[in-house]
Structure formats: structure tokens, C-alpha cells
Amino acid sequence: MEPTKTVSMTTTRLVFMTGAAVFSLRGLSFMALEELTMVFYVLFGTILFLIPASMVSAELGGAFGSVGGGVYTWVKEAFNKKFGFLAIWLQWIQNVVYYPILLGFAASIIAYMIGKPELSNNGTYVGIFCIVVYWLSTLITLNGTQLMSKIASYGFLLGTVIPGAVLILFTIIYIAQGNPLAFLHPSAIDVTSAYVTEGITHPRWFPHITSLDNVTFLAAVILIFAGIEVQAVHANELKNPSKQFPKVLLLAAALIFFLQILGSLAISVVLPESQITLQSGLMQAFENIFVSMGIKWLLPVVCILMAFGVLGSVISWIAGPSRGLLWTAKDGLLPASLAKVNKKGIQQNILIIQGLIVTLLSSIYFIIPNVGVAFFLLGALTIGLYLIMYLFMYAAGISLRYSQPNLPRSYRVPGGNVGMWAIAGIGFLAVLFAFIVSFFPPSQLPVGSPLEYVGLVFGGTVLFTVLPFLIIAGKK
């Protein structure tokens, strides 16, 4: 059946929707840690992941836009229901694992807002904050889409766009005032982003890679750019998808690229690498800039906006991926009890289970004293789960070219089957490489025992990947 054609989307609107789905202020500290080598990492993420993922998901989204189900339908049509369930499960569970990371970022924002930045490194405070705010967000979501959509939309505008613009603008003023650029004076100890000649330390443009643990952050770059497949379902809503959607991809990729580069550079201009932390680097940068200009009173205002932005982000995603899981429950792959919705049409049982898992994962902040390590550990687990889903998506794109060659596609990856093999193949290999390096302990963080780190990440990835098959077997 040919997908229903609904012309309701403009190029500009879809560019901003795509940018909003991918870009987050939380990822700026990750990039800033790499100083000028961030350019290499962002280019890697844009060329080898962002563009291939956009093009392949655009074709799949356009082909099955009228069917629904997202990645579940794509993979099910290419392979079978079980693998389709695994794909949507991984998209859902990685989001569940992601919540404690996003809320940990919000916890550090609130710590700065109340004038106690040291709390951002207090595991007990961060853990309790994550649990309380997540259940508050769940209660809001259970009350229906009207309030939820308002908080989500205003949260993005006020809590992401405005603070990001303020950071870049005030950094330019900071530089114009003659303040030193921190990234020009990197630590001589960090050989991955600096080198020494004649006793003078210089920043590197390309990372000095001596072992795989030096590039573990490469996997984190993938997570920063992940999520673009969500907006590809709107490809067939454009008037002329074959011409407009490539333009959307290029413009959105350029927008995301420059926001990441400028935002990350802004932090590395103000803070040396040794002072940047994953969970509060952005707030440290704001504080330093405002203090230097004598306008520290502006810091709580920015904090309030960003905290609201995080709340909006959590609420906007809290019902989305779980909606895809609801689709599989209605398709008979999950117990019937998980297909239950409340009077507002919200999948209440799935959200309750989701909340219990988030509570358990947030407890990692109580166990691991170093909040930065806990922050990155959760991120590494999230990356592994999401990357497996992308491997299935790329494989589905190639497979469907042969199993359903006559399937109406409002947008096609150019170059015929060879083009699909090239684009999906590049994306597949990049994702596979990032997946492998995600298991190596990062050289940038004191993770303790490398064996314990690998065991936790590998064990968690295997557990969450095997679970959907156990659920299917248990249901039978």
C-alpha cells in the first residue's frame, strides 16, 4: 500500500524540528573536554553518523509513514517481529537509561542556582534529585498530552535555545574584552589534545591516539547526534520529499554542527580542560563569564531557564519511546496488561515499570562516589544499547531494497542499491566501531578498576539486549 501523502511540513520547520531532536546543551561539556580536537570528533559524528542515519531513516520513514510503529515496523518488515521488538525495545530502554544522565545534569544546574555548586558532585543529592523529579514528570505525563506538550515546547525554546544563544554571545564579548583563551594553554600531561615543542605546550587539532581507551569519548559523540531517526517519519509530509529532504538534512546537519562547535568552544574558551566536569562544565562556564563581567546575578536566571528546559526534555521523551513499546503490546508481543491505557490514553503500566527502572538506575549515584564516573558509566551503557538499534536500522535499509524493491518510497537514498550499500555501510561501520570502543574505560576519567568498568557496561548491555527475548519466551 502506498503511504498516505500529507503535505503539512515546510523545509524550515523540519530543519528546526530535526535540530531540536538532536541538539542538547548537556553534550557541550563532553566536547569541551577534548578542547580543539573536538572539531575532529564533531566532524566524525556528522559525516559518519548524522548524515547516514538521516538519509537511511528518511527512506524508511517515508516508506512506512502511514503505517506507524517507527523502527519497530522498519525492522519487522525487513526481518521479523522478534527483531522488530528488539529494535524498539533498545530504543526505549536506552531512553530509560538516559534519564538519570539528563536529570543528573539538571541536579547540577539547581545546585548552582541555589549557590551550592559543590552539591553537583554529591552522589546522594544527585540520586535523590533524579528520582523525585522523574516521578514528578511521570505524574505530569499521566495527566494527558495538553499540559505535557506545553511544558515540552516552552521548555525547548526557553531552556535550550535562549541559554545556548546567551552562552555564545557572552563568550564573544568575553573574548573581545581581552580575556585569555583557555584552550590555547592545554595541560602538557594530556597528550591526546596537546603536544610540547621547545618547552611550549600547543593544542592539537587532531587527537593523538595511542590506544582505544583514548577514543572512548568517540562513542559519546554518537549519543550526542543520536535521535535523528525520530523526525525522518515526516519526510513524506513535504511537498517534494526527493528534493526537499536532502536539503533538510544538509541544513540540519550544518545547524547541529555549528551549535556543537560554537557551544563547546565557548566552554573551552573560559575553562581549562582540568576544570571541566561532565555534569556541570556548562554551569562553570556561565559562572566564570558572568563573574568576570560583574553580572553574576544573571546566573540564577539562566539556571532556572535550563532547569525548565531539562524538565521539558524529560517530559517530551517520557511518553514517546514507551508509545512505541505500547505498539508491540497491542501486537501481542508483550503481556496484555502492558497495553492498558488510562482515561487520558496514556500507557500507565509501561510508565510505572519505566519509573521503577529509572529509580534503580538513579541509585548508581549512591554507590559510585565520583558523580562524573557514574555519569559517564550510565552514558556508556546508553550508547551501547542505542547503537545496536542503529545497526538493525542500517541493515533493514539495505535488506528492504531487495525484499521489497517496489515499496513506494517518498524519498530514496540516491545511487540505487549501490548508494544504499555505501551510505548504510558507512553508517553501520561507524556505529560498530563506536560500539566496540564504548567498552574501553575512558582515559579521561578515574573509573577505578578497568575490569569492573568493562564488566558493568558489558553485563548491562547483554542483560538489556537479552531481556526482550526472555519476555517473549515467558509470555509463550
VENPEPE-V46218 format. One record per pair of residues at least 4 apart in sequence whose C-alpha atoms are under 8 Angstrom apart, sorted by the first residue. I is the first residue (numbers start at 1). J is the second residue. Records with the same first field share a line. If there is no record, write none. Layout:
I = J ; J
This chain:
1 = 408
2 = 63 ; 407 ; 408
3 = 62 ; 63 ; 64 ; 65 ; 66 ; 67 ; 408
4 = 65 ; 66
5 = 236 ; 237
6 = 236 ; 237 ; 238
7 = 236 ; 237 ; 238 ; 239
8 = 237 ; 238 ; 239
9 = 13 ; 14 ; 234 ; 237 ; 238 ; 239
10 = 14 ; 238 ; 239
11 = 15 ; 238 ; 244 ; 245 ; 247 ; 248
12 = 16 ; 248
13 = 17
14 = 18 ; 231 ; 234 ; 248
15 = 19 ; 248 ; 249 ; 251 ; 252
16 = 20 ; 252
17 = 21 ; 231
18 = 22 ; 228 ; 231 ; 252
19 = 23 ; 252 ; 253 ; 255 ; 256
20 = 24 ; 156
21 = 227 ; 228 ; 230 ; 231
22 = 224 ; 225 ; 226 ; 227 ; 228 ; 256
23 = 224 ; 225 ; 256 ; 259 ; 260
24 = 28 ; 160 ; 224
25 = 160 ; 164 ; 263 ; 282
26 = 102 ; 105 ; 279 ; 282
27 = 31 ; 224
28 = 32 ; 260 ; 263 ; 264 ; 267 ; 282
29 = 33 ; 264 ; 267 ; 276 ; 277 ; 278 ; 279 ; 280 ; 281 ; 282
30 = 34 ; 217 ; 220 ; 221 ; 278
31 = 35 ; 38 ; 41 ; 221 ; 260 ; 264
32 = 38 ; 264 ; 265 ; 267 ; 268 ; 273 ; 276
33 = 268 ; 273 ; 276 ; 277
34 = 38 ; 193 ; 273
35 = 183 ; 186 ; 193 ; 203 ; 265 ; 268 ; 273
36 = 183 ; 193 ; 203 ; 204 ; 205 ; 206 ; 265
37 = 41 ; 193 ; 204 ; 205 ; 206 ; 207
38 = 42 ; 205 ; 261 ; 264
39 = 43 ; 205 ; 261
40 = 44 ; 205 ; 206 ; 207
41 = 45 ; 218 ; 221
42 = 46 ; 221 ; 257 ; 260 ; 261
43 = 47 ; 257
44 = 48 ; 49
45 = 49 ; 50 ; 221 ; 222 ; 225
46 = 50 ; 51 ; 225 ; 253 ; 257
47 = 51 ; 52
48 = 52 ; 426 ; 427 ; 430
49 = 53 ; 222 ; 225 ; 427 ; 430 ; 431
50 = 54 ; 225 ; 226 ; 228 ; 253
51 = 55 ; 249 ; 250 ; 253
52 = 56 ; 423 ; 424 ; 426 ; 427
53 = 57 ; 228 ; 229 ; 390 ; 394 ; 424 ; 427
54 = 58 ; 228 ; 229 ; 232 ; 249
55 = 59 ; 246 ; 249 ; 413 ; 423
56 = 60 ; 393 ; 394 ; 397 ; 413 ; 420 ; 423 ; 424
57 = 61 ; 229 ; 232 ; 233 ; 393 ; 397
58 = 62 ; 229 ; 232 ; 233 ; 235 ; 245 ; 411 ; 412
59 = 63 ; 232 ; 235 ; 397 ; 409 ; 410 ; 411 ; 412 ; 413
60 = 64 ; 74 ; 232 ; 233 ; 397 ; 409
61 = 65 ; 70 ; 229 ; 232 ; 233 ; 234 ; 235 ; 236
62 = 232 ; 233 ; 234 ; 235 ; 236 ; 409 ; 410 ; 411
63 = 407 ; 408 ; 409 ; 410 ; 411
64 = 68 ; 70 ; 73 ; 74 ; 233
65 = 233 ; 234 ; 236
67 = 73
68 = 73
69 = 73 ; 324 ; 327
70 = 74 ; 230 ; 233 ; 324
71 = 75 ; 84 ; 87 ; 88 ; 393
72 = 76 ; 81 ; 84 ; 85 ; 87 ; 88 ; 324 ; 328
73 = 77 ; 84
74 = 78 ; 84 ; 393 ; 396
75 = 79 ; 80 ; 81 ; 83 ; 84 ; 87 ; 392 ; 393 ; 396
76 = 80 ; 81 ; 82 ; 83 ; 84 ; 85
77 = 81 ; 84 ; 400
78 = 396 ; 397 ; 399 ; 400 ; 403
79 = 83 ; 84 ; 396
80 = 84
81 = 85
82 = 86 ; 469
83 = 87
84 = 88
85 = 89 ; 328 ; 333 ; 468
86 = 90 ; 389 ; 465 ; 468 ; 469
87 = 91 ; 388 ; 389 ; 392
88 = 92 ; 321 ; 324 ; 325 ; 389
89 = 93 ; 325 ; 468
90 = 94 ; 385 ; 386 ; 388 ; 389 ; 464 ; 465
91 = 95 ; 321 ; 385 ; 386 ; 389
92 = 96 ; 321 ; 322 ; 324 ; 325
93 = 97 ; 385 ; 464
94 = 98 ; 381 ; 382 ; 383 ; 385 ; 386
95 = 99 ; 317 ; 321 ; 382
96 = 354 ; 357 ; 358
97 = 101 ; 358 ; 361 ; 378 ; 379 ; 381 ; 382
98 = 102 ; 378 ; 379 ; 382
99 = 103 ; 134 ; 314 ; 358
100 = 104 ; 130 ; 358 ; 361 ; 362 ; 378
101 = 105 ; 375 ; 378 ; 379
102 = 106 ; 310 ; 314
103 = 107 ; 129 ; 130 ; 133 ; 134 ; 310
104 = 108 ; 126 ; 127 ; 129 ; 130 ; 279 ; 375
105 = 109 ; 279 ; 280
106 = 110 ; 306 ; 307 ; 310
107 = 111 ; 120 ; 125 ; 126 ; 129 ; 130
108 = 112 ; 117 ; 119 ; 120 ; 121 ; 126 ; 279 ; 280 ; 283
109 = 113 ; 120 ; 280 ; 283 ; 303 ; 306 ; 307
110 = 114 ; 303 ; 304 ; 307
111 = 115 ; 116 ; 117 ; 118 ; 119 ; 120
112 = 116 ; 117 ; 120 ; 283 ; 300 ; 303
113 = 299 ; 300 ; 303 ; 304
114 = 300
118 = 122
119 = 125 ; 126
120 = 125 ; 126 ; 279 ; 280 ; 371
121 = 126 ; 370 ; 371 ; 372
122 = 126 ; 369 ; 371
123 = 127 ; 365 ; 366 ; 367 ; 368 ; 369 ; 370 ; 371
124 = 128 ; 365 ; 366
125 = 129
126 = 130 ; 365
127 = 131 ; 362 ; 363 ; 364 ; 365 ; 366
128 = 132 ; 362
129 = 133
130 = 134 ; 359 ; 362
131 = 135 ; 358 ; 359 ; 362
132 = 136
133 = 137
134 = 138 ; 314 ; 355 ; 358
135 = 139 ; 355
136 = 140
137 = 141 ; 311 ; 314 ; 315 ; 318
138 = 142 ; 315 ; 318 ; 351 ; 355
139 = 143
140 = 144 ; 147 ; 148 ; 315
141 = 145 ; 147 ; 148 ; 315 ; 318 ; 319 ; 346
142 = 342 ; 344 ; 346 ; 348
143 = 147 ; 344
144 = 148 ; 344 ; 345 ; 346
145 = 149
146 = 150
147 = 151
148 = 152 ; 315 ; 316
149 = 153 ; 316
150 = 154
151 = 155 ; 311 ; 312 ; 315
152 = 156 ; 309 ; 311 ; 312 ; 313 ; 315 ; 316
153 = 157 ; 312
154 = 158 ; 159 ; 309 ; 312
155 = 159 ; 160 ; 305 ; 308 ; 309 ; 310 ; 311 ; 312 ; 313
156 = 160 ; 161 ; 309 ; 312 ; 313
157 = 161 ; 162 ; 309
158 = 162 ; 163 ; 305 ; 306 ; 308 ; 309
159 = 163 ; 305 ; 306 ; 307 ; 308 ; 309 ; 310
160 = 164 ; 305 ; 306 ; 309
161 = 165
162 = 166
163 = 167 ; 302 ; 305 ; 306
164 = 168 ; 263
165 = 169
166 = 170
167 = 171 ; 263 ; 266 ; 286
168 = 172 ; 262 ; 263 ; 266
169 = 173
170 = 174 ; 289
171 = 175 ; 266 ; 269 ; 270 ; 289
172 = 176
173 = 177
174 = 178 ; 179 ; 289 ; 293
175 = 179 ; 180 ; 181
180 = 269
181 = 185 ; 268 ; 269 ; 270
182 = 186 ; 268 ; 269 ; 270 ; 271 ; 272
183 = 203 ; 268 ; 269 ; 271 ; 272 ; 273
184 = 202 ; 203
185 = 201 ; 202 ; 203 ; 272
186 = 190 ; 193 ; 194 ; 201 ; 202 ; 203 ; 272 ; 273
187 = 194 ; 201 ; 273 ; 274
188 = 194 ; 195 ; 196 ; 201
189 = 194
190 = 194
191 = 195 ; 208
192 = 204 ; 207 ; 208 ; 209 ; 214
193 = 203 ; 204 ; 205 ; 206 ; 207 ; 208
194 = 201 ; 202 ; 203 ; 204
195 = 201 ; 202 ; 203 ; 204
196 = 200 ; 201 ; 202
197 = 201 ; 202
204 = 208
209 = 214 ; 215
210 = 214
211 = 215
212 = 216 ; 437 ; 440
213 = 437 ; 440 ; 441 ; 442 ; 443
214 = 442 ; 443 ; 444
215 = 219 ; 437 ; 442
216 = 220 ; 434 ; 437 ; 438 ; 439 ; 440 ; 441 ; 442 ; 443
217 = 221 ; 438 ; 442
218 = 222 ; 434 ; 437 ; 438
219 = 223 ; 380 ; 383 ; 434 ; 435 ; 437 ; 438
220 = 224 ; 379 ; 380 ; 383 ; 438
221 = 225
222 = 226 ; 383 ; 431 ; 434
223 = 382 ; 383 ; 386
228 = 232
229 = 233
231 = 235
234 = 238
235 = 241 ; 245 ; 410 ; 411
236 = 241 ; 410 ; 411
237 = 241
238 = 244 ; 245
239 = 244
240 = 244 ; 245
241 = 245 ; 410 ; 411
242 = 246 ; 410 ; 411 ; 412
243 = 247
244 = 248
245 = 249 ; 411
246 = 250
247 = 251
248 = 252
249 = 253
250 = 254
251 = 255
252 = 256
253 = 257
254 = 258
255 = 259
256 = 260
257 = 261
258 = 262
259 = 263
260 = 264
261 = 265
262 = 266
263 = 267
264 = 268
265 = 269
266 = 270 ; 285
267 = 271 ; 281 ; 282 ; 285
268 = 272 ; 273
270 = 285 ; 288 ; 289
271 = 275 ; 276 ; 284 ; 285
272 = 276
275 = 281
276 = 280 ; 281 ; 284
277 = 281 ; 372
278 = 372 ; 375 ; 376
279 = 371 ; 372 ; 375
280 = 284
281 = 285
282 = 286
283 = 287 ; 303
284 = 288
285 = 289
286 = 290 ; 299
287 = 291 ; 296 ; 299
288 = 292
289 = 293
290 = 294 ; 295 ; 296 ; 297 ; 298 ; 299
291 = 295 ; 296
295 = 299
297 = 301
298 = 302
299 = 303
300 = 304
301 = 305
302 = 306
303 = 307
304 = 308
305 = 309
306 = 310
307 = 311
308 = 312
309 = 313
310 = 314
311 = 315
312 = 316
313 = 317
314 = 318
315 = 319
316 = 320
317 = 321
318 = 322 ; 351
319 = 323 ; 346 ; 347 ; 351
320 = 324
321 = 325
322 = 326 ; 347 ; 350 ; 351
323 = 327 ; 347
324 = 328
325 = 329
326 = 330 ; 338 ; 339 ; 347 ; 350
327 = 331 ; 339
328 = 332 ; 333 ; 334
329 = 333 ; 334 ; 335 ; 336 ; 338 ; 339
330 = 334 ; 336 ; 339
332 = 336
333 = 472 ; 475
334 = 338 ; 339 ; 471 ; 472 ; 475
335 = 339 ; 475
336 = 340
337 = 349
338 = 347 ; 349 ; 350
339 = 347 ; 349
340 = 347 ; 348 ; 349
341 = 345 ; 346 ; 347 ; 348 ; 349
342 = 346 ; 347 ; 348
347 = 351
348 = 352
349 = 353
350 = 354
351 = 355
352 = 356
353 = 357
354 = 358
355 = 359
356 = 360
357 = 361
358 = 362
359 = 363
360 = 364
362 = 366
363 = 367
364 = 368 ; 374
365 = 369 ; 371 ; 374
368 = 373 ; 374
370 = 374
371 = 375
372 = 376 ; 445
373 = 377 ; 445 ; 446 ; 447
374 = 378
375 = 379
376 = 380
377 = 381 ; 453 ; 457
378 = 382
379 = 383
380 = 384 ; 438 ; 439 ; 457
381 = 385 ; 457 ; 460 ; 461
382 = 386
383 = 387 ; 435 ; 438
384 = 388 ; 435 ; 438 ; 461
385 = 389 ; 461 ; 464 ; 465
386 = 390
387 = 391 ; 431 ; 432 ; 435
388 = 392 ; 435
389 = 393
390 = 394 ; 428 ; 431
391 = 395 ; 428 ; 431 ; 432
392 = 396
393 = 397
394 = 398 ; 424 ; 425 ; 427 ; 428
395 = 399 ; 424 ; 428
396 = 400
397 = 401 ; 420 ; 424
398 = 402 ; 417 ; 420 ; 421 ; 424
399 = 403
400 = 404 ; 405
401 = 405 ; 417
413 = 419 ; 420 ; 423
414 = 419 ; 420
415 = 419 ; 420
416 = 420
417 = 421
418 = 422
419 = 423
420 = 424 ; 425
421 = 425
422 = 426
423 = 427
424 = 428
425 = 429
426 = 430
427 = 431
428 = 432
429 = 433
430 = 434
431 = 435
432 = 436
433 = 437
434 = 438
435 = 439
436 = 440
439 = 454 ; 457 ; 458
440 = 450 ; 454
441 = 447 ; 450 ; 453 ; 454
442 = 447
447 = 453
448 = 452 ; 453
449 = 453
450 = 454
451 = 455
452 = 456
453 = 457
454 = 458
455 = 459
456 = 460
457 = 461
458 = 462
459 = 463
460 = 464
461 = 465
462 = 466
463 = 467
464 = 468
466 = 470
467 = 471
468 = 472
469 = 473
470 = 474
471 = 475
472 = 476
